[in-house]
Amino acid sequence: MRRRIPHSEANMASHTATIRWHGSRELAEVLLAAISPDDPGTFEARLEACAGEDDEVVLVIETASDSVGSVRATLDDLLSCLAAAESAVLAIDEE
């Protein structure tokens, strides 16, 4: 699943940020699903395969805005969602 920043917004944006998370495809798909409903249109997310790693991927999340405050707010929201989802999955796995 991929979320796209509208082309016109990306070209006008003067502030960008990228989050990269490396891990199993299974957990990456859960994390991607957790952030998909959050702030539609404010970020792009994708999974990239790791060379030489069968089940390992990189979750790449990119955001851009003309306001550094907007980028920070988006990052805060995304990181909160990612942390909650990862904690929940790890807690379930421990049981």
C-alpha positions in Angstrom: 0.0 0.0 0.0 1.3 3.4 -0.9 0.1 6.9 0.2 1.1 9.7 -2.0 1.8 13.3 -1.3 0.1 15.3 -4.0 2.6 16.3 -6.7 1.8 20.0 -6.4 2.4 19.9 -2.6 5.6 17.9 -2.9 7.1 20.4 -5.3 6.2 23.4 -3.1 7.4 21.8 0.1 10.5 23.2 1.6 10.7 20.8 4.6 10.8 17.0 4.3 11.5 14.1 6.6 11.9 10.3 6.1 11.4 7.5 8.6 13.1 4.2 7.8 12.3 1.0 9.8 14.1 -2.3 9.1 12.6 -5.6 10.1 10.4 -8.6 9.2 7.9 -8.2 6.4 5.1 -9.5 8.6 5.7 -6.8 11.2 6.3 -4.1 8.6 2.9 -4.9 7.0 1.2 -4.5 10.4 3.0 -1.2 11.0 2.0 0.0 7.5 -1.6 -0.9 8.1 -1.5 0.9 11.5 -0.5 4.2 9.9 -2.6 4.0 6.7 -5.7 5.6 8.2 -3.6 8.4 9.9 -3.5 11.8 8.2 -4.3 10.7 4.7 -2.4 12.7 2.0 0.3 13.9 4.4 2.8 11.2 3.8 3.9 8.4 1.5 4.7 5.0 2.8 6.1 1.9 1.1 7.9 -1.4 1.7 11.3 -1.9 0.1 13.0 -5.3 -0.1 16.4 -5.8 1.5 19.0 -7.2 -0.8 20.0 -10.7 0.3 17.4 -10.8 3.0 14.4 -13.1 2.4 11.9 -11.9 4.9 13.5 -8.5 5.8 12.1 -5.2 4.4 12.5 -1.5 5.0 9.4 0.5 5.8 10.0 3.9 4.3 7.7 6.8 5.3 8.2 10.2 3.7 6.5 13.5 4.5 6.8 17.0 3.1 5.3 20.4 3.9 5.9 24.0 3.5 5.8 24.3 7.3 8.3 22.6 9.6 5.5 22.5 12.3 3.3 20.4 10.0 6.2 18.0 9.3 6.9 17.7 13.0 3.2 17.1 13.8 2.9 14.4 11.1 6.1 12.7 12.4 4.8 12.8 16.0 1.5 11.2 14.8 3.2 8.6 12.7 5.8 7.7 15.4 3.0 7.3 18.0 1.0 5.0 15.8 4.1 3.0 14.9 5.2 2.6 18.6 1.7 1.6 19.7 1.4 -1.0 16.9 4.8 -2.4 17.5 4.3 -2.6 21.2 1.0 -4.4 20.7 2.5 -7.0 18.3 5.4 -7.6 20.6 3.1 -8.0 23.7 1.0 -10.6 21.8 4.1 -12.5 20.6 5.3 -12.8 24.2 2.1 -14.5 25.4 
